[in-house]
Amino acid sequence: MAATQPTIDKAKLEKKMKAWEKDFEKQQGKLSKIPWIVQGSVVEIAPPPGAPRAKPRYIWTRKVNQKTVTVSLSKQQYKAFMKAIEANRKVEKTLRDLRTVSQNVLLESLPGVQKRKRAKKASGRR
């Protein structure tokens, strides 16, 4: 006997779809207002306590082709890179949210495969 496809409550699905579309558009709007973006991290390295004239150093580190690359920065670059890295993290979160909404829409709105019951294993011993 063939399994039947579960019935979909169309009103409930439409309500979900409208909510997902609204969320998707909101997330897209966030992407349209992004500033510069950069991956990696920045660090301020304080001078040793015994060095009265030493200045702090600023470093940007990131991965390139599975290798860590480090670049020295000026104080102005450090501040700009900090903002760009934070913006990149927000973009990445927004993209994760967009992927989640897209996945939900595609799984819920289109017919899927029919699920079969698992075959029972024989419980005999040798």
N, C-alpha and C positions, 0 to 999 in steps of 0.2 A: 504494500500500500504506500503510495507516494505521500510525502509530507507536504503540507500546504504552507504557503508563505503567510506569516502572521499579518493580520490586518493592521493597517496604519490609521490612526485617528487623524484625519486630514486637518481638522481645526487645530488640534494640539500641535501638529507638525508646522502648520502655517505660523502659529504664534511663536514657536521656537525659531523658525526661519527669520521672522521679522526681527526678533531680538538679536540673532546672530548677525544679520545684515547691519543692524544699527551699531553693534559692537565692532564689526569689521570696518565700517566707515569711520568710526571714532579712532580706531588704531591707525588707519591709513592717514587720517588727518595729522596724527602725531608725526608721521614720517615726512610729511610735506614741510615741516617747520624745523628740520634738523640743521644744526650748525656743522662745523667741521667735525669729523670723527676720526679717531685713531685707536688702534689696538695696542695693548701693552699696559705698562705701569710706570709711574714716575716716583722717584724717591729723592728726598732732600737729605744729604749727608752732612751732619754738623761737624765743624772742625774739632780737633782734639782739644781738651780743656787747657793744655799747656801751650797752645799756639795762639797768642793774643791777636795777631794780625791776620790769621787765616780766615778765609771766607767759607761759607757753606758751599757744597757742590750739589749739582742737580743732575740726575741721571734718568734717562728713559730706557726701559728694557722691553723687548718684545721677542717673539719667536718668528724666525724666517727659515723656511725649509728645515724644520725640526732642530734648528740651532738657535741659541739665545744670542741676541744682538743687543749691545749696549751702546748708547750714544750720550755724550755729555751735552748738557743744555745750559743756556743762560737762565737767569731768574725769570725773565719775561717769557722765554720759551717754556719753562717749567710750568708757569701759571696757565699758559695757553694749552699746553698738552694735557694738564689736569682736567680742564674743561672739555677738551676733545675726547678724552678717555671716558669721562662721565657720560657725555653725549652718546658715545658708542655703546656703553652699557645699556642705556635707555633704548637705543635702536634695537639691540639684540633682544631685550625683553619684549619690545613691541612685536618683533618678528616672531618670537615664540608664541605670543598671544594670537597673532594672525594665523599661524600654522594650526593652532588648536581650534580656532573657529572654523577654518577651512576644513579640517579633518572632520569636525562634528557635522558640518553641512553635508559633506560628501557621503559620510556614512549613514546619516539619517534620512537624507532626501532621495537617495537612489536605491533601487532594489538590490539586495545583497544575495549571496548564495544561500541555498537551502541547507540548513544544518542537519546532519544525519546523527542518529543515535550511535553511540559506540557499540562495537560488537563485544559481547560478553566473553570473557576468557574461560576456557575449560578449567575446572578446579581440580582435576585429577592429578595425582602424583605418580611418579615413575618408580 
